[in-house]
Amino acid sequence: MVGLEGVDTAELLGELMARSAKPSAPVEIIVRHVQQTEPEAKDSIEVGTPGKGGALKVYFDAGASVEDTRARIDRAFEARGYAWRRLLESNGQ
């Protein structure tokens, strides 16, 4: 499939319609709309070191409220604590 960025779709449609005026050449036109969203959390901060108890990397949006960023960091620390507890349980400690 060829990308149509920068193409005047009305002009292209008109040309296709003109070419399909011949009864022996039916044309089916399919229009697709593709929407992509970028991740909200483009920024990140890393706390700790991998060799000394683990590093924690938190993704956030620097333009968001301070409360939202703090909540993301708090949830990340909770998740890390849960992961450590599960690891210790699985090792029988």
trRosetta pair geometry for C-beta under 8 A, 3 or more apart (Angstrom, degrees):
i j d omega theta_ij theta_ji phi_ij phi_ji
4 7 4.4 -82 -170 38 80 127
4 9 6.7 58 160 -83 139 94
4 12 7.5 -74 -143 -10 124 169
7 11 7.8 -129 170 62 75 105
7 12 5.8 35 156 -42 116 136
8 11 3.9 50 99 14 115 116
8 12 6.5 161 89 -14 61 85
9 12 5.4 -54 -143 40 37 114
9 13 6.0 41 156 -23 68 105
9 31 7.9 72 -170 -123 138 114
10 13 5.7 -52 -146 36 29 112
10 14 6.4 33 153 -20 62 105
11 14 5.7 -53 -151 34 31 113
11 15 6.5 30 153 -18 64 105
12 15 5.8 -55 -150 36 32 111
12 16 6.4 31 153 -17 65 106
13 16 5.7 -54 -147 37 32 111
13 17 6.3 33 154 -20 65 106
13 29 6.9 59 -128 -144 89 154
14 17 5.7 -55 -147 36 30 111
14 18 6.4 31 154 -20 64 105
15 18 5.7 -53 -148 34 32 112
15 19 6.4 27 155 -15 65 107
16 19 5.8 -57 -148 40 31 108
16 20 6.1 20 157 -13 66 113
16 27 5.8 -176 172 154 99 157
16 29 6.3 110 123 -88 150 117
17 20 5.8 -63 -141 43 28 105
17 21 7.2 58 151 -53 59 83
17 27 7.8 -142 -94 66 38 141
18 21 6.0 -25 -165 -18 35 116
19 22 7.5 -38 165 9 48 101
19 25 7.0 -77 146 115 79 141
19 27 7.1 82 91 -52 94 148
20 25 5.8 -134 -129 107 56 94
20 26 6.7 45 -158 -152 109 26
20 27 3.7 -92 -95 7 137 123
22 25 4.5 47 78 23 109 107
38 42 7.3 11 148 -74 115 113
39 42 6.4 144 88 -70 92 66
39 59 7.7 -23 145 158 133 142
40 61 5.3 -65 158 -52 80 129
40 64 7.8 58 164 -60 109 129
41 44 7.4 74 156 -74 100 76
41 59 3.7 92 141 139 130 101
41 60 5.2 -31 -137 -91 101 11
41 61 5.5 -102 -103 -45 48 74
41 72 7.5 149 -109 -138 135 156
42 59 7.7 109 10 -169 6 101
42 61 6.4 59 23 -109 79 70
42 62 7.8 -65 70 5 91 90
43 59 7.0 141 81 -159 44 60
43 60 5.5 -39 77 75 96 68
43 61 6.3 122 22 -122 102 22
43 62 4.5 76 -19 -36 160 96
44 57 5.7 12 180 -179 122 97
44 58 6.5 163 -152 83 71 42
44 59 4.8 -34 -93 -99 92 62
44 60 7.1 133 -98 20 39 68
45 57 7.3 174 86 -149 37 56
45 58 5.5 -12 58 57 84 93
45 60 7.2 -8 5 21 99 114
45 73 7.8 -16 66 -96 125 111
46 55 5.5 6 -176 176 105 116
46 56 6.9 160 -154 81 57 43
46 57 4.5 -20 -99 -98 86 81
46 58 7.8 172 -85 17 39 64
47 55 6.9 157 79 -160 40 66
47 56 4.9 -16 60 61 92 97
47 57 7.9 175 19 -80 62 36
47 58 7.6 16 2 -1 104 106
48 52 7.0 -148 -173 80 85 88
48 53 6.3 -101 -159 87 126 95
48 54 5.8 15 135 101 146 51
48 55 4.4 -175 89 -112 93 48
48 56 5.5 70 22 9 125 81
49 52 4.6 43 70 31 107 101
49 53 7.6 73 62 47 69 76
49 55 5.8 -5 -142 -72 9 97
50 54 6.4 9 -132 -130 43 36
50 55 4.8 -39 -63 -9 65 109
54 80 6.8 168 113 -158 140 119
54 84 7.8 -137 9 -77 153 108
56 76 5.7 123 178 145 116 116
56 77 6.8 32 -161 -87 165 62
56 80 5.4 -53 -99 -66 120 149
58 72 5.6 127 -176 132 117 103
58 73 5.2 4 -129 -98 174 66
58 76 4.6 -109 -94 -26 105 166
59 72 7.5 -102 77 175 50 140
60 64 6.5 -113 174 40 92 129
60 68 7.4 144 -153 119 108 91
60 69 4.7 69 -169 -122 152 85
60 72 5.0 165 -90 68 105 159
60 73 7.7 -25 -55 -47 138 83
61 64 4.1 90 78 -21 101 108
61 68 7.6 -14 51 112 96 133
61 69 7.8 -127 57 -79 56 92
64 68 4.4 -80 151 75 124 139
64 69 6.0 148 86 -48 109 87
65 68 4.7 99 61 2 83 101
65 69 7.2 -152 96 -2 47 85
66 69 5.7 -57 -151 39 35 111
66 70 6.2 35 152 -19 69 107
67 70 5.8 -54 -146 38 30 111
67 71 6.3 33 154 -22 64 106
68 71 5.7 -54 -149 34 30 113
68 72 6.6 33 152 -20 63 102
69 72 5.7 -51 -152 32 33 112
69 73 6.6 30 152 -16 65 105
70 73 5.7 -55 -150 37 34 111
70 74 6.2 36 152 -20 67 106
71 74 5.6 -52 -144 37 32 113
71 75 6.3 31 156 -18 65 105
72 75 5.9 -56 -148 37 29 109
72 76 6.4 31 152 -21 63 107
73 76 5.6 -55 -149 34 32 113
73 77 6.5 30 154 -17 65 104
74 77 5.9 -55 -151 36 31 109
74 78 6.4 32 151 -19 65 106
75 78 5.5 -53 -148 37 34 114
75 79 6.3 36 153 -21 66 105
76 79 5.6 -53 -148 36 32 112
76 80 6.4 34 152 -20 64 104
77 80 5.6 -50 -146 35 33 112
77 81 6.4 36 153 -19 64 104
78 81 5.7 -54 -151 36 31 112
78 82 6.4 32 151 -19 64 106
79 82 5.6 -53 -149 36 33 113
79 83 6.3 35 152 -21 65 105
80 83 5.6 -53 -148 35 32 113
80 84 6.5 33 153 -19 65 104
81 84 5.8 -54 -149 35 31 111
81 85 6.4 31 154 -18 65 105
82 85 5.8 -55 -149 36 32 111
82 86 6.3 31 154 -18 65 107
83 86 5.8 -56 -148 38 30 111
83 87 6.3 33 153 -22 64 106
84 87 5.6 -54 -148 34 31 114
84 88 6.4 29 155 -16 65 105
85 88 5.9 -56 -149 38 31 109
85 89 6.3 32 153 -19 65 107
86 89 5.6 -54 -146 37 32 113
86 90 6.2 29 157 -19 66 107
87 90 5.9 -57 -147 36 28 108
87 91 6.5 17 156 -10 63 110
88 91 5.9 -64 -147 43 30 105
88 93 4.7 -83 -168 69 84 106
89 92 7.8 42 178 -69 32 24
89 93 7.7 -96 -72 53 21 66
